[in-house]
Amino acid sequence: AVAEILRRHRADAPLPATRIEVCGPEVLTAANVAAIWTDALGHQVSPGPADLCAFEAGLRERMPAWMAHDLARMFGGFQREGMVPAPQASSTMEAAIGHPLRRYRDFAQEAVASWRA
């Protein structure tokens, strides 16, 4: 996002509107994120509880019921299926930042190594 904002700011003339989906090189679900952290940490990590009813109830204290319901369904889908980007999202994102996208597994392994250092 910063790279695109700077590119637009530095342009000689206004640029046409574009959409850049912020994404990574893979689709992550709650289960495979837990597996990545299990490998990186060397002990079992389980996905958090998927109590979407409790999540929705908590949201209803802060927003309209219809919005809480929609958000709970959306986050349930993210847990099960991941956030699936548009077909060209990865290549568009790589072009915007100027290098390949970083895998979440690499981030987790580097984070654990830095915590242990």
BELHU-V87398 format. One record per residue. N is the residue number from 0. BURIAL is # if it has 9 or more other ideal C-beta (glycine too) atoms within 8 Angstrom, else .. Layout:
BEGIN
n=<N;N>
burial=<BURIAL;BURIAL>
END
This chain:
BEGIN
n=<0;1;2;3;4;5;6;7;8;9;10;11;12;13;14;15;16;17;18;19;20;21;22;23;24;25;26;27;28;29;30;31;32;33;34;35;36;37;38;39;40;41;42;43;44;45;46;47;48;49;50;51;52;53;54;55;56;57;58;59;60;61;62;63;64;65;66;67;68;69;70;71;72;73;74;75;76;77;78;79;80;81;82;83;84;85;86;87;88;89;90;91;92;93;94;95;96;97;98;99;100;101;102;103;104;105;106;107;108;109;110;111;112;113;114;115;116>
burial=<.;.;#;#;.;.;#;.;.;.;.;.;.;.;.;.;.;.;.;#;#;.;#;#;.;.;.;#;#;#;.;#;#;#;#;#;#;#;#;#;.;.;.;.;.;.;.;.;.;.;.;#;.;.;#;#;#;.;#;#;.;.;.;.;.;.;#;#;#;.;#;#;#;.;#;#;.;#;#;.;.;#;.;.;#;.;.;.;#;#;.;#;#;#;.;#;.;.;.;.;#;.;#;#;#;.;#;#;#;.;#;#;.;.;.;.;.>
END
